[in-house]
Amino acid sequence: MDFRPYVREHLPPLMIAREAEIVEELAQHLDEIYGEARDAGLDHGAAFARAVGALPAAADDLARALRTASTTPPGRVADRLRAKLDEPVPPSAGAFPMFSDLLRDVRYAVRTFVREPGFTAAVVITLALGIGANTAIFTLVDAALLRTLPVAEPERLVVVQRLNPRGEGWSFSYPQFVYLREHANAVVDIFAHARIDLHLSAGDLTDAPAGLLVSDNYFSALGVQPVIGRAFAQSDDAVAVLSYRFWQTRFQGDPDIAGRAVVLNGLPFTVIGVAPPRFFGVEVGRSPDVFVPLALCDRLLPDGPGAPRLPRLNTFWLNVMARLRPDVVASQAAAHTNVVYHQGRSEQAAAMSPGLARHLRQQRIAFVRGARGTHSVGEEFGRPLLILMTVVGLVLLIACANVANLLLARAAARRREVAIRAALGAGRVHLLRQCFTESLLLSAAGGALGLLFGAWSSRALTAFLVNRVLDVTLDARVLLFTVVVSVLTGLLFGAAPALRAARTDLTPAFKGEASPNASGHRLPLGRFLVSGQVAMSLVLLIGAGLFIRTLVNLRATDAGFRGDHVLLATLDPGLTRYTPEQTNAFYAELLDRVSGVSGVRSASLANFPLLRGSYVDGLSVEKSNQSSETSLCIVGPGFFETMGIAIHRGRDFSRSDHSESAKVAIINETIARRYFSGQNPLGTHIGTVGARVEIVGVIADTKYRDLRETVPNTVYLPMNQAQSTSSQRTLHVRSVADPAGMAAAVREQVHALDKNLPVEIDLFADLVDENLAQERLIATLSGFFGGLALLLTSIGLYGVIAYSVQRRTREIGIRMSLGAGRAAVLWMVLRECLMLVGLGVATGLTASFWLSRFVTRQLYGVDPVDPLTLAAAATCLIVVATLAGYVPARRASRVEPMIALRSD
């Protein structure tokens, strides 16, 4: 029977000229065994099994024959074999033999991994966690910071800004935009956009979609073609384009949507198109639902102090972008547009106040690259995402160190196999290639599984980006990133085992002896890797501790209010064409109705909820030459009681504070301290919003924009006296029990007054979470990855100590035979573990002191080198590492001396 195909399939590739001769000899040997078995009466299957079962022994016999064929002393056998291996390999005939050799390496590696499912699964899962974490975070970085807009030629887009002398960017008024559009010839198109609140109704459907006012050339300038219908034209009137997501979710993907009538802010509109699936506008993270023509702004907005908006020179609200001409660079186009801008200012100067003209004269036009859009998400979450990329990079390095240790242990167990292959003619280059082939196959499997894990987890991570919409679908950049990381990972963790295999000493390996290079007087590579893992884990644990303490400190900070048990309901009756009188009557009736609901402790109205900003105006104080910027909040009676804000002096607002009564205001303690120097400010007058108002109360300092801010000057005005530019109000409801249970009752009271009026219900606790989105993202993920790093490090430490104990079993038996007690053996092994951990902790603490300066801006209420955090992280790591080392140490202390002495 011809056994040559079977021998070629199962014998490792030899890469020498005598390969055919060796294969022929082994095949003949197996054929003789097969013939003897058949003569003994065995059937074909049993005879074949006996023959192929002898192949490993036959290979060993051949290796011994090659090793003893020389008459030189045994000590020089390895030198002769080494010299033989260094001889040049006969050249292959072209590229195909090389490909064939590589294919055989791959097949051999696959067979090896199939025979070792436990080892293979452990390596692949470890790599999948590390690579998947990097893929997930990079997907968010790509979507938020790197990905270009899904439009035609995005590299030619620029954001047009007005810069003041301090370099701060400003938006444009509508007359400024129109002038630039008509006269700026250095660009192909100039287009504008601005957000708008909308109320949509279509049959039984009522909704409050995110609206975007756009110039009529918006879609054409971007090169975006709707998937249904068409884009805007200059002659269009009351028309709208829907986003793909809004069309799918609210109109169930109606194919006949083009031409359908809808009502926006009480006006009839016609839907003329649906934007492409991946088009989200030009502001990253903000995905509008409905696009409407900019020229309809004043018809869509309710009448108020800020209307009409389009003709006003001093109302700056438009974001402007442009597309460069192919033959013009950005700096030249910006210079030309700057000249046009100042020409327009001169022509419009007659309609401006002197102050406005002076303000505009000091500004200049600048172009900012717009290929990646305007980054609302990037500005808010860019730095946290980059910090997390560093964190997951360290996690991947820890995973690589773990896998490298596993492969080193496996390589030590395969020394005899490697020696046989080397004796049979495998050269150093082939041994290196075989080892790297195995490591790259493992990293490819880990990368494939990690890509799936990363794709799933990146969608879950978007939940941390509150009120942001990101397209986290996999693209070519993410796939390339995963491939590159997988390849580099395979090369990184495969380097040490490959170099060790290539340097295998043949004579000690054949005799089953330890290599001289593995002397106990030197710290093996595996121990260095474990110490590096400990150091990187400590850095991650310290970082996680600092970020978690920051989040805890912000949640515990005294913000001046109590947000527990508070429900928020935001409404805007003006969008459904309510007059100011009808709006006031609606809110008064609603407040009475909600206050009477069972379970409601108190209720009030405000123009903005706390932590979502306020108006900003100037402040002048009676009998003082000082003036400064101040935050203005318009609130109704009972607001301070509802939000748990203490009134230190004076009184609250009441219903008697109306448009016909004396103008009053309440100030915070910051203004009282800054301008009144401990004197009683009650009865004093201040100037703001163009009027003099009397101070009737002083309340505790409260934070308004975010929990990190320094409390600003803040003035409260009664809602029945202040003229707001918007009819939107937020109803604040403090409940006795869980506020979530009040949502249905509040919604019912709103719809009892107007069944078609949309209402947005939120819990104030969710508003706090939204305000702490950055901190929650970093604290949660750094804590998770720190825990993962700790787990991987403890596994790596356990593996190294367990392998060391196994290699020293005979030594331990001798020690115990000579009188060493179990406690002494236990301490001997634990001491080795603690030395590795101590070296890693010292390195990690040093690295943490140096790296802490890069995260100072992200911390609050905690020092970057906080002793408590450093001590807690180090203690946690030492305890877990000691437990990981205790298990093999305890096993070593229970070894029976006689069994240990008989071990190899």
C-alpha angles and dihedrals in degrees: 000000000000108000095169096101090050093049092049089050097050104030114086111251110270103197094206134115092247093058094106091049092050092048090049092051094048092046091052090049091052090047090055091051090048091051093049090050092051091048088053090059101260119143122242096268095050093044092049091049091051091050098048090043088064094056097093091048090047090052090051091050090050091049091051090048091053090046097050098036091092121079092216119113115277092248091064097048093092091050092052092047090048091052089049091052091051092059113106115267115240108261119260120239101252131309100307096071088052090051089048091052091050091049090053090051090053093048091048091049092049092051090049093052092047089055089052104046095157094053092043094050093048092051096043094048092047091051092044091057093050097042093040092053090052092047093050095051093041089053089059092045090050094049095044103036115010111035117097121227115276092245137105115288096346091181089074094057121104133182111233114219138178108223123201121210090274091057095250116148122234133191125234138254118238094251090052091051092049092051093049091047091053099042110026102098098168090080131055097222137008115196135174139207139181135175121254134185112241138189113203128192127175116167107307092348119102122171144152102229125186104261131204125196109212135179116252091254094052098107096035093050090052092045092236119151119198115240089223126031121341144296128254124296128200092249095054120118124177100007134128140196119213127216115244093244094050090047091052098044103037102028097032091236094295105194090206094056093118107094095019116139120235134170118236118188090340095309126110114248135176122223108229103173153355122237121234118278098254098038111109100164122257101295109087112229095016112092113185119214099203129029116204131178116272092225089068094059098109093045092052097045119077119248113267146126091299096050136140094038105176101068096042114111094194098052108092110190110124125102110212131201133175141196116232123229112251093242098046126080120221096250093054092046091049092050092050092046090050090057090049091049094055091045088056091048090054093049092049095042093100090064094048133085115244090250093053092047090052091047093052093044091062094056133086136196120252132180121221122192109266103184090108095040126231109320111222089152093040093053092049103036104019097099095043090051092051090050089052091049088058091048095052090044089060090047089054091050089052090050090050091052090051093051092045089055091050091050092047090053090047091048090053089053090049097049092109091049091049090048091052091050091048091049089050089057108273108150128220091255091055093047090051091047092049092050094047090046089057094046093047091049090052092048090047091054091045090047093051092050090042091053090057091046091047094049091052097043095045089063090049091049092058087074087075090059094077115210091357127120119208130177101229098171113136114264135179092274093055092045091049090048091053092047093049092046091048093050094045090046091052092049092045100052093034096054099078097046091044094052091046092051091049091053096048113144105228103205096052090043093054091047092047092242127142118261117254088235089064093065115154090232090072126066105242121230091252091063092050089051092052092049089050089051091052091050094049092045091052091051090052093046092050091049091048090049092052093048093046091050089049090055091046092049093051092049091049096045117117101248093174095249140070113235097179116114092014123131123192126209116186120199139167114194090174090074089066092052099265112164117232090257092050090047093054092046091048093053093045091052093044092051091052092048096048093044089058095053114113112257095027113123097183140339137198144161134244135174090233131015116238115274091030098085137254142233116283122218141150123276128209123181126214115252090011133099091209122107131171146158118287139185116240122209122185111206139165131234114293095024095123092049092048093051095040094243113157119234104217098184137006126006144305124253117273137191089264088071095088137139093280096050130080114291111255138178141186121221133199127243092259091066091042092054096041100047107021103043096216095317121127107267095192111121093019119124127231131185123234138139088020095299141090114242132183121238109236100165147018120213134189119277112271133186115238113174103032140340094252096058128106107246108264130211103281131190123188120207126193113255094228091058105037121083107224122199090221136051091213116116135175117223112216115205123184111200132197094228134020107337092214088070090061095059096089093047093050092047089049092054091050093050091046086066097037119002093193097052113107116226126194112213121200137164115234088229088062089052089056090050089051090051090051096044094121093048093046091050094051097038095047098044096039088050091050094047091044089055091047090051090050090051093049091047093050090049091049092048091048091051095050094046092044091050091047090052091049092051091048097046093113092047090050090051091052091049092050091046089054091054107275110150127225091254091055092051091046091052092045091059095039090050089057089050093048092049090057091046093046092053090049094047092051091050092045094051091050091050091047092055089054097042097044093082090067094062100041092107091057095054129088127189094354132089117239089236095039107171094214093054093045092049094045093050093046092047092049091050094047093049094049092044091049091052089049090052095042094068097062090036091056090047090052092051090056096053114127108236096223093050091047092051091054093050121106 
